[in-house]
Amino acid sequence: MRTQVAIIGAGPAGLLLGQLLARAGIDAVILEQRSPDYVLGRIRAGILESVTVDALERAGVAARLHREGLVHHGIELAFDGTRHRIDLHALIGRSVTVYGQTEVTHDLMDARAAAGALTIYEAEQVSLHDFDADTPRVRYTKDGRQHELQCDFIAGCDGFHGVSRQSVPERSRQIFERVYPFGWLGVLSETPPVADELIYASHERGFALCSMRSLTRSRYYIQVPADEQAKDWSDARFWDELRRRLDPAAAEALVTGPSIEKSIAPLRSFVCEPIRFGRLFLAGDAAHIVPPTGAKGLNLAASDVLYLADGLIQYYQERDGGGLDGYSHKCLARIWKAERFSWWMTSLLHRFPDADAFARRLQQAELDYVVGSAAASAALAENYVGLPY
């Protein structure tokens, strides 16, 4: 079988790339190791930057997002028992949209199916070959039979643990990484959100985040040590700990209920350089990981995909490879700014086990400065809603 672009991974990055290419008349086949139900079952991010919304509009899959998504014009920072609102729209004229990654994936899957584009699920033993030459190939096993997909380019959108980055020799890539000594214990519940906007809470017991997926479904997180296990946290224990970390008004208003999903996500910062290797291009979590504090993971993946789609469209429609040649440089410039912001938000709001009293006082001063200075609030707002594409 032959295609123009082989896309590895049917998460939102791979599906968005496939949709953008299909609308430009470029043929792409997506290979996914898991089943469709497994892909849709992954609970991930829910905050979309305006750039990501623009990308979904361009892909023709934003109708349900605009019907059901919740536009948020601000966020709240909570510390010392008080909440402080950062008015994103007033500060920089842009906002974010709450719409779960699962819903984005669902919309993209539906659009791909409606277009009759090929996605091969449960493709096992995927291996990448000759991407440093003019004739890349992808081999995989499906239903016990081995297949080969010939292509012009390979897009590695298969996540941090995927085969794409691992197929590149170590001597050809440089890794930058920081692993944090804590994780986020997250609970999804069929309960109304505790507030109209997200609350980012800094507390002596650790960070907490009050988020949502809809007006009836909430997503809450608390900082826990890196070696904690989700099975050790009953629902009652989680709700009690969350209340302790919220301001009195939020703690009083919190509606609890049985958890639909409960898991612990480790926090790390990770960047691979470069993210182009011949005719193989990495995008999304295959290329970078950010702590979720800055709400950048899905949004960075979307901007990678936009750069890559533009480069591929330019190549096929104008026979110009300039966009592809600049892909790694353009993406990495944006990636490192998002890494910086996510690291800063993480440092601002979490408790680090090795922090002394001096570090705590600096953290307190930084929080006071951010909410007390229009310039500092605007800098947070500009980064939170997403730097221009």
C-alpha beads as a LAMMPS data file, in Angstrom:
LAMMPS data file: protein, C-alpha beads

389 atoms
388 bonds

1 atom types
1 bond types

-500.0 500.0 xlo xhi
-500.0 500.0 ylo yhi
-500.0 500.0 zlo zhi

Masses

1 110.0

Atoms # bond

1 1 1 0.000 0.000 0.000
2 1 1 1.158 3.529 -0.725
3 1 1 0.210 6.949 0.609
4 1 1 1.689 10.416 0.593
5 1 1 1.940 10.831 4.386
6 1 1 2.028 8.031 6.948
7 1 1 0.806 9.296 10.315
8 1 1 1.762 7.248 13.368
9 1 1 -0.780 7.686 16.163
10 1 1 -4.518 8.452 16.171
11 1 1 -4.542 10.820 19.108
12 1 1 -5.647 14.423 18.559
13 1 1 -2.320 15.397 16.936
14 1 1 -2.401 12.636 14.329
15 1 1 -6.122 13.020 13.652
16 1 1 -5.874 16.811 13.319
17 1 1 -2.976 16.486 10.899
18 1 1 -4.892 13.916 8.878
19 1 1 -7.949 16.174 8.712
20 1 1 -5.979 19.251 7.636
21 1 1 -4.205 17.250 4.932
22 1 1 -7.442 15.659 3.697
23 1 1 -9.034 19.083 3.265
24 1 1 -6.022 20.062 1.155
25 1 1 -6.346 16.967 -1.036
26 1 1 -3.299 15.207 0.412
27 1 1 -3.597 11.484 1.066
28 1 1 -2.638 10.228 4.525
29 1 1 -3.026 6.900 6.303
30 1 1 -3.064 6.822 10.112
31 1 1 -1.696 3.822 12.010
32 1 1 -2.752 3.406 15.636
33 1 1 -1.609 0.690 18.022
34 1 1 -4.765 0.806 20.160
35 1 1 -8.465 0.360 19.480
36 1 1 -10.813 3.327 18.872
37 1 1 -12.491 2.749 22.253
38 1 1 -9.127 2.834 24.025
39 1 1 -8.166 6.089 22.307
40 1 1 -11.482 7.687 23.278
41 1 1 -11.171 6.410 26.837
42 1 1 -8.042 8.413 27.594
43 1 1 -8.793 11.287 29.979
44 1 1 -6.604 14.254 29.132
45 1 1 -6.530 18.031 28.867
46 1 1 -9.546 20.285 28.607
47 1 1 -8.306 23.867 28.073
48 1 1 -8.015 25.036 24.458
49 1 1 -6.063 28.113 23.444
50 1 1 -7.570 30.412 20.845
51 1 1 -4.951 29.169 18.361
52 1 1 -6.151 25.589 18.893
53 1 1 -9.763 26.619 18.384
54 1 1 -8.681 28.336 15.153
55 1 1 -6.958 25.100 14.048
56 1 1 -10.107 23.045 14.699
57 1 1 -12.163 25.585 12.771
58 1 1 -9.736 25.310 9.867
59 1 1 -10.084 21.516 10.044
60 1 1 -13.881 21.846 9.854
61 1 1 -14.532 20.155 13.192
62 1 1 -15.432 23.046 15.496
63 1 1 -19.234 23.046 15.262
64 1 1 -19.853 20.994 18.421
65 1 1 -17.040 22.778 20.214
66 1 1 -18.808 26.110 19.669
67 1 1 -22.121 24.635 20.809
68 1 1 -20.880 22.868 23.934
69 1 1 -17.527 24.412 24.821
70 1 1 -17.329 26.851 27.709
71 1 1 -15.552 30.123 26.918
72 1 1 -13.616 31.351 29.938
73 1 1 -12.474 34.954 30.123
74 1 1 -10.419 34.508 33.286
75 1 1 -8.835 32.198 35.860
76 1 1 -8.435 32.480 39.610
77 1 1 -5.275 32.140 41.688
78 1 1 -5.947 31.175 45.308
79 1 1 -3.478 31.577 48.179
80 1 1 -3.605 32.672 51.810
81 1 1 -7.309 31.766 51.862
82 1 1 -8.206 34.316 49.174
83 1 1 -8.941 34.091 45.465
84 1 1 -7.557 36.595 42.956
85 1 1 -9.035 36.761 39.453
86 1 1 -6.819 37.147 36.395
87 1 1 -9.075 38.688 33.742
88 1 1 -7.600 37.217 30.567
89 1 1 -9.922 39.012 28.165
90 1 1 -9.569 42.425 29.784
91 1 1 -5.779 42.119 29.915
92 1 1 -5.060 40.895 26.386
93 1 1 -8.381 40.600 24.549
94 1 1 -8.395 36.803 24.212
95 1 1 -9.870 33.869 26.122
96 1 1 -9.672 30.077 26.413
97 1 1 -12.307 27.403 25.820
98 1 1 -13.044 24.450 28.096
99 1 1 -13.623 21.433 25.851
100 1 1 -12.183 18.045 26.727
101 1 1 -9.495 16.350 24.655
102 1 1 -11.766 13.299 24.475
103 1 1 -14.387 15.426 22.728
104 1 1 -11.806 16.867 20.323
105 1 1 -10.696 13.317 19.477
106 1 1 -14.307 12.202 18.996
107 1 1 -15.021 15.079 16.599
108 1 1 -11.883 14.364 14.574
109 1 1 -12.659 10.629 14.414
110 1 1 -16.170 11.363 13.159
111 1 1 -14.862 13.749 10.511
112 1 1 -12.285 11.232 9.304
113 1 1 -14.876 8.485 9.091
114 1 1 -17.265 10.774 7.184
115 1 1 -14.501 11.586 4.696
116 1 1 -13.747 7.904 4.167
117 1 1 -10.108 8.416 5.113
118 1 1 -8.194 5.348 6.248
119 1 1 -7.237 4.803 9.885
120 1 1 -5.828 1.402 10.753
121 1 1 -6.435 0.642 14.439
122 1 1 -4.755 -2.129 16.400
123 1 1 -1.723 -1.970 14.129
124 1 1 0.949 -3.881 16.047
125 1 1 4.737 -4.120 15.799
126 1 1 4.974 -0.812 13.927
127 1 1 8.479 -0.067 12.650
128 1 1 9.854 2.872 10.646
129 1 1 12.367 2.386 7.846
130 1 1 14.445 4.514 5.454
131 1 1 13.161 7.878 6.660
132 1 1 16.651 9.225 6.013
133 1 1 16.180 8.403 2.305
134 1 1 13.644 9.367 -0.366
135 1 1 11.443 6.290 0.078
136 1 1 10.318 5.901 3.700
137 1 1 8.404 2.768 4.676
138 1 1 6.340 1.750 7.693
139 1 1 5.841 -1.901 8.526
140 1 1 3.141 -3.182 10.852
141 1 1 1.196 -6.303 11.739
142 1 1 -2.598 -6.441 11.564
143 1 1 -4.666 -9.541 12.330
144 1 1 -1.524 -11.640 12.321
145 1 1 -0.377 -10.499 8.865
146 1 1 2.562 -8.199 8.122
147 1 1 1.976 -5.141 5.949
148 1 1 4.132 -2.395 4.493
149 1 1 3.081 1.204 3.891
150 1 1 5.206 3.199 1.449
151 1 1 5.077 6.971 1.696
152 1 1 6.775 10.299 1.008
153 1 1 6.864 11.440 4.644
154 1 1 6.232 10.046 8.128
155 1 1 4.592 12.094 10.888
156 1 1 5.348 10.701 14.335
157 1 1 2.320 11.652 16.461
158 1 1 2.407 8.592 18.714
159 1 1 3.193 10.145 22.064
160 1 1 6.028 10.025 24.552
161 1 1 6.265 6.217 24.609
162 1 1 5.702 5.727 20.877
163 1 1 7.952 4.131 18.303
164 1 1 8.624 7.270 16.243
165 1 1 11.170 9.032 18.447
166 1 1 12.649 5.710 19.530
167 1 1 13.370 4.922 15.870
168 1 1 15.851 7.796 15.691
169 1 1 19.431 6.852 16.677
170 1 1 20.410 8.370 20.012
171 1 1 23.413 10.076 18.430
172 1 1 21.062 12.075 16.206
173 1 1 18.873 13.549 18.948
174 1 1 19.454 15.531 22.111
175 1 1 17.135 15.168 25.092
176 1 1 16.390 17.855 27.678
177 1 1 14.412 16.667 30.686
178 1 1 13.355 17.579 34.191
179 1 1 11.340 15.175 36.352
180 1 1 9.410 16.746 39.230
181 1 1 9.211 15.104 42.669
182 1 1 5.407 15.021 42.677
183 1 1 2.402 14.151 40.550
184 1 1 -1.223 15.142 40.150
185 1 1 -3.936 12.916 41.564
186 1 1 -6.960 13.620 39.380
187 1 1 -10.624 12.787 39.905
188 1 1 -13.413 13.102 37.344
189 1 1 -16.931 13.309 38.787
190 1 1 -20.497 13.955 37.647
191 1 1 -20.800 17.023 39.849
192 1 1 -21.234 20.726 39.056
193 1 1 -17.995 22.739 39.080
194 1 1 -17.184 24.534 42.293
195 1 1 -16.708 27.842 40.424
196 1 1 -17.461 29.386 37.040
197 1 1 -13.746 29.524 36.161
198 1 1 -10.690 27.423 36.985
199 1 1 -9.129 27.832 40.434
200 1 1 -5.366 27.311 40.767
201 1 1 -4.663 26.988 44.490
202 1 1 -1.305 27.281 46.239
203 1 1 -1.492 25.868 49.771
204 1 1 0.970 24.757 52.428
205 1 1 -0.311 21.188 51.970
206 1 1 0.298 21.354 48.204
207 1 1 -1.200 22.531 44.949
208 1 1 -4.832 21.979 43.938
209 1 1 -6.740 22.684 40.730
210 1 1 -10.497 22.949 40.289
211 1 1 -11.351 22.424 36.637
212 1 1 -14.311 21.134 34.649
213 1 1 -15.404 19.402 31.459
214 1 1 -18.955 20.786 31.361
215 1 1 -21.526 22.448 33.583
216 1 1 -22.279 19.047 35.122
217 1 1 -18.898 17.285 35.032
218 1 1 -15.896 18.386 37.104
219 1 1 -12.198 17.568 37.057
220 1 1 -10.169 18.115 40.230
221 1 1 -6.487 17.609 40.999
222 1 1 -4.265 17.676 44.049
223 1 1 -0.485 17.514 44.268
224 1 1 0.790 14.238 45.736
225 1 1 4.277 12.720 46.192
226 1 1 5.673 11.002 43.118
227 1 1 5.458 7.550 44.726
228 1 1 1.752 7.756 45.649
229 1 1 -0.707 5.201 44.247
230 1 1 -4.237 6.109 43.150
231 1 1 -5.599 2.914 44.725
232 1 1 -4.607 4.242 48.135
233 1 1 -6.952 7.212 47.780
234 1 1 -10.612 6.636 48.508
235 1 1 -13.080 9.197 47.199
236 1 1 -13.675 10.440 50.747
237 1 1 -9.965 10.928 51.369
238 1 1 -9.579 12.848 48.115
239 1 1 -12.508 15.202 48.772
240 1 1 -11.334 15.889 52.326
241 1 1 -7.839 16.754 51.141
242 1 1 -9.119 18.953 48.325
243 1 1 -11.288 20.940 50.743
244 1 1 -8.292 21.605 52.979
245 1 1 -6.432 23.241 50.099
246 1 1 -9.247 25.524 48.923
247 1 1 -10.301 28.913 50.207
248 1 1 -13.236 28.819 52.664
249 1 1 -15.856 29.883 50.091
250 1 1 -14.799 27.236 47.562
251 1 1 -14.521 24.556 50.241
252 1 1 -18.061 25.336 51.381
253 1 1 -19.453 25.313 47.824
254 1 1 -17.735 22.073 46.746
255 1 1 -20.194 19.372 45.647
256 1 1 -18.756 15.868 45.936
257 1 1 -19.766 12.556 44.427
258 1 1 -18.434 9.194 43.261
259 1 1 -15.377 9.376 41.025
260 1 1 -15.814 8.304 37.396
261 1 1 -12.062 8.115 36.904
262 1 1 -9.123 8.461 39.265
263 1 1 -5.458 8.437 38.296
264 1 1 -2.073 9.943 39.073
265 1 1 -0.097 11.747 36.380
266 1 1 3.633 12.283 36.966
267 1 1 4.982 15.718 36.107
268 1 1 7.941 16.191 33.786
269 1 1 9.398 18.648 31.319
270 1 1 10.854 17.030 28.205
271 1 1 12.106 18.252 24.827
272 1 1 13.730 16.361 21.966
273 1 1 15.924 18.318 19.553
274 1 1 15.656 18.434 16.617
275 1 1 12.178 17.178 15.744
276 1 1 12.856 16.521 12.059
277 1 1 14.989 13.602 10.918
278 1 1 15.084 13.380 7.144
279 1 1 11.506 12.593 6.135
280 1 1 10.359 11.848 9.690
281 1 1 8.710 14.684 11.637
282 1 1 7.825 14.436 15.337
283 1 1 4.769 16.265 16.664
284 1 1 3.019 16.504 20.018
285 1 1 4.086 14.349 22.948
286 1 1 6.515 12.424 20.749
287 1 1 8.574 15.635 20.652
288 1 1 7.878 17.302 24.005
289 1 1 6.128 16.989 27.357
290 1 1 5.123 19.877 29.620
291 1 1 3.757 19.837 33.169
292 1 1 -0.025 20.270 32.933
293 1 1 0.053 23.381 35.145
294 1 1 0.171 25.722 32.158
295 1 1 -2.454 23.829 30.091
296 1 1 -0.056 23.584 27.170
297 1 1 0.194 19.881 26.175
298 1 1 -2.658 19.569 23.661
299 1 1 -2.204 23.151 22.536
300 1 1 1.472 22.663 21.722
301 1 1 0.580 19.544 19.765
302 1 1 -1.935 21.569 17.747
303 1 1 0.626 24.237 16.880
304 1 1 3.144 21.552 15.829
305 1 1 0.498 20.092 13.554
306 1 1 -0.319 23.480 12.035
307 1 1 3.337 24.074 11.157
308 1 1 3.664 20.569 9.739
309 1 1 0.429 20.713 7.768
310 1 1 1.402 24.066 6.273
311 1 1 4.813 22.683 5.298
312 1 1 3.340 19.590 3.667
313 1 1 0.670 21.569 1.817
314 1 1 3.329 23.953 0.545
315 1 1 5.419 20.995 -0.613
316 1 1 2.622 19.243 -2.513
317 1 1 0.829 22.279 -3.909
318 1 1 3.825 24.507 -4.695
319 1 1 6.678 21.971 -4.821
320 1 1 8.399 24.111 -2.199
321 1 1 10.097 22.398 0.752
322 1 1 10.860 25.577 2.666
323 1 1 8.114 25.046 5.223
324 1 1 9.310 21.544 5.989
325 1 1 12.917 22.738 6.210
326 1 1 11.914 25.312 8.835
327 1 1 9.588 23.006 10.766
328 1 1 11.918 21.993 13.585
329 1 1 13.226 25.523 14.198
330 1 1 9.770 27.140 14.229
331 1 1 8.257 24.513 16.486
332 1 1 11.120 24.481 18.977
333 1 1 11.004 28.257 19.393
334 1 1 7.366 27.978 20.448
335 1 1 7.937 24.771 22.438
336 1 1 10.615 26.300 24.646
337 1 1 8.440 29.320 25.443
338 1 1 5.665 26.966 26.513
339 1 1 8.154 24.893 28.523
340 1 1 9.294 28.051 30.307
341 1 1 5.745 29.097 31.155
342 1 1 4.734 25.614 32.338
343 1 1 7.878 25.382 34.507
344 1 1 7.153 28.837 35.940
345 1 1 3.526 28.019 36.778
346 1 1 4.625 24.745 38.352
347 1 1 7.292 26.496 40.433
348 1 1 4.856 29.226 41.450
349 1 1 2.064 26.998 42.740
350 1 1 3.531 23.716 44.023
351 1 1 5.308 22.745 47.217
352 1 1 8.761 21.310 46.566
353 1 1 10.025 18.871 49.214
354 1 1 13.496 20.458 49.325
355 1 1 12.275 24.080 49.515
356 1 1 13.373 26.027 52.597
357 1 1 11.765 29.031 54.293
358 1 1 13.585 31.430 51.970
359 1 1 12.192 29.702 48.886
360 1 1 8.697 29.792 50.370
361 1 1 8.952 33.539 50.988
362 1 1 10.072 34.067 47.380
363 1 1 7.122 32.043 46.156
364 1 1 4.778 34.139 48.255
365 1 1 6.306 37.355 46.928
366 1 1 5.924 36.115 43.356
367 1 1 2.245 35.327 43.883
368 1 1 1.667 38.767 45.423
369 1 1 3.454 40.391 42.503
370 1 1 1.514 38.484 39.846
371 1 1 -1.897 39.449 41.221
372 1 1 -0.855 42.960 42.236
373 1 1 0.852 44.080 39.028
374 1 1 -1.069 44.677 35.818
375 1 1 2.083 43.976 33.818
376 1 1 2.727 40.675 35.592
377 1 1 -0.928 39.656 35.257
378 1 1 -0.817 40.482 31.542
379 1 1 2.311 38.370 31.074
380 1 1 0.574 35.410 32.718
381 1 1 -2.550 35.992 30.618
382 1 1 -0.601 36.260 27.346
383 1 1 1.136 32.938 27.948
384 1 1 -1.923 31.170 29.339
385 1 1 -4.179 31.896 26.355
386 1 1 -1.300 31.029 24.016
387 1 1 1.337 32.989 22.166
388 1 1 0.453 33.910 18.564
389 1 1 0.967 31.238 15.937

Bonds

1 1 1 2
2 1 2 3
3 1 3 4
4 1 4 5
5 1 5 6
6 1 6 7
7 1 7 8
8 1 8 9
9 1 9 10
10 1 10 11
11 1 11 12
12 1 12 13
13 1 13 14
14 1 14 15
15 1 15 16
16 1 16 17
17 1 17 18
18 1 18 19
19 1 19 20
20 1 20 21
21 1 21 22
22 1 22 23
23 1 23 24
24 1 24 25
25 1 25 26
26 1 26 27
27 1 27 28
28 1 28 29
29 1 29 30
30 1 30 31
31 1 31 32
32 1 32 33
33 1 33 34
34 1 34 35
35 1 35 36
36 1 36 37
37 1 37 38
38 1 38 39
39 1 39 40
40 1 40 41
41 1 41 42
42 1 42 43
43 1 43 44
44 1 44 45
45 1 45 46
46 1 46 47
47 1 47 48
48 1 48 49
49 1 49 50
50 1 50 51
51 1 51 52
52 1 52 53
53 1 53 54
54 1 54 55
55 1 55 56
56 1 56 57
57 1 57 58
58 1 58 59
59 1 59 60
60 1 60 61
61 1 61 62
62 1 62 63
63 1 63 64
64 1 64 65
65 1 65 66
66 1 66 67
67 1 67 68
68 1 68 69
69 1 69 70
70 1 70 71
71 1 71 72
72 1 72 73
73 1 73 74
74 1 74 75
75 1 75 76
76 1 76 77
77 1 77 78
78 1 78 79
79 1 79 80
80 1 80 81
81 1 81 82
82 1 82 83
83 1 83 84
84 1 84 85
85 1 85 86
86 1 86 87
87 1 87 88
88 1 88 89
89 1 89 90
90 1 90 91
91 1 91 92
92 1 92 93
93 1 93 94
94 1 94 95
95 1 95 96
96 1 96 97
97 1 97 98
98 1 98 99
99 1 99 100
100 1 100 101
101 1 101 102
102 1 102 103
103 1 103 104
104 1 104 105
105 1 105 106
106 1 106 107
107 1 107 108
108 1 108 109
109 1 109 110
110 1 110 111
111 1 111 112
112 1 112 113
113 1 113 114
114 1 114 115
115 1 115 116
116 1 116 117
117 1 117 118
118 1 118 119
119 1 119 120
120 1 120 121
121 1 121 122
122 1 122 123
123 1 123 124
124 1 124 125
125 1 125 126
126 1 126 127
127 1 127 128
128 1 128 129
129 1 129 130
130 1 130 131
131 1 131 132
132 1 132 133
133 1 133 134
134 1 134 135
135 1 135 136
136 1 136 137
137 1 137 138
138 1 138 139
139 1 139 140
140 1 140 141
141 1 141 142
142 1 142 143
143 1 143 144
144 1 144 145
145 1 145 146
146 1 146 147
147 1 147 148
148 1 148 149
149 1 149 150
150 1 150 151
151 1 151 152
152 1 152 153
153 1 153 154
154 1 154 155
155 1 155 156
156 1 156 157
157 1 157 158
158 1 158 159
159 1 159 160
160 1 160 161
161 1 161 162
162 1 162 163
163 1 163 164
164 1 164 165
165 1 165 166
166 1 166 167
167 1 167 168
168 1 168 169
169 1 169 170
170 1 170 171
171 1 171 172
172 1 172 173
173 1 173 174
174 1 174 175
175 1 175 176
176 1 176 177
177 1 177 178
178 1 178 179
179 1 179 180
180 1 180 181
181 1 181 182
182 1 182 183
183 1 183 184
184 1 184 185
185 1 185 186
186 1 186 187
187 1 187 188
188 1 188 189
189 1 189 190
190 1 190 191
191 1 191 192
192 1 192 193
193 1 193 194
194 1 194 195
195 1 195 196
196 1 196 197
197 1 197 198
198 1 198 199
199 1 199 200
200 1 200 201
201 1 201 202
202 1 202 203
203 1 203 204
204 1 204 205
205 1 205 206
206 1 206 207
207 1 207 208
208 1 208 209
209 1 209 210
210 1 210 211
211 1 211 212
212 1 212 213
213 1 213 214
214 1 214 215
215 1 215 216
216 1 216 217
217 1 217 218
218 1 218 219
219 1 219 220
220 1 220 221
221 1 221 222
222 1 222 223
223 1 223 224
224 1 224 225
225 1 225 226
226 1 226 227
227 1 227 228
228 1 228 229
229 1 229 230
230 1 230 231
231 1 231 232
232 1 232 233
233 1 233 234
234 1 234 235
235 1 235 236
236 1 236 237
237 1 237 238
238 1 238 239
239 1 239 240
240 1 240 241
241 1 241 242
242 1 242 243
243 1 243 244
244 1 244 245
245 1 245 246
246 1 246 247
247 1 247 248
248 1 248 249
249 1 249 250
250 1 250 251
251 1 251 252
252 1 252 253
253 1 253 254
254 1 254 255
255 1 255 256
256 1 256 257
257 1 257 258
258 1 258 259
259 1 259 260
260 1 260 261
261 1 261 262
262 1 262 263
263 1 263 264
264 1 264 265
265 1 265 266
266 1 266 267
267 1 267 268
268 1 268 269
269 1 269 270
270 1 270 271
271 1 271 272
272 1 272 273
273 1 273 274
274 1 274 275
275 1 275 276
276 1 276 277
277 1 277 278
278 1 278 279
279 1 279 280
280 1 280 281
281 1 281 282
282 1 282 283
283 1 283 284
284 1 284 285
285 1 285 286
286 1 286 287
287 1 287 288
288 1 288 289
289 1 289 290
290 1 290 291
291 1 291 292
292 1 292 293
293 1 293 294
294 1 294 295
295 1 295 296
296 1 296 297
297 1 297 298
298 1 298 299
299 1 299 300
300 1 300 301
301 1 301 302
302 1 302 303
303 1 303 304
304 1 304 305
305 1 305 306
306 1 306 307
307 1 307 308
308 1 308 309
309 1 309 310
310 1 310 311
311 1 311 312
312 1 312 313
313 1 313 314
314 1 314 315
315 1 315 316
316 1 316 317
317 1 317 318
318 1 318 319
319 1 319 320
320 1 320 321
321 1 321 322
322 1 322 323
323 1 323 324
324 1 324 325
325 1 325 326
326 1 326 327
327 1 327 328
328 1 328 329
329 1 329 330
330 1 330 331
331 1 331 332
332 1 332 333
333 1 333 334
334 1 334 335
335 1 335 336
336 1 336 337
337 1 337 338
338 1 338 339
339 1 339 340
340 1 340 341
341 1 341 342
342 1 342 343
343 1 343 344
344 1 344 345
345 1 345 346
346 1 346 347
347 1 347 348
348 1 348 349
349 1 349 350
350 1 350 351
351 1 351 352
352 1 352 353
353 1 353 354
354 1 354 355
355 1 355 356
356 1 356 357
357 1 357 358
358 1 358 359
359 1 359 360
360 1 360 361
361 1 361 362
362 1 362 363
363 1 363 364
364 1 364 365
365 1 365 366
366 1 366 367
367 1 367 368
368 1 368 369
369 1 369 370
370 1 370 371
371 1 371 372
372 1 372 373
373 1 373 374
374 1 374 375
375 1 375 376
376 1 376 377
377 1 377 378
378 1 378 379
379 1 379 380
380 1 380 381
381 1 381 382
382 1 382 383
383 1 383 384
384 1 384 385
385 1 385 386
386 1 386 387
387 1 387 388
388 1 388 389
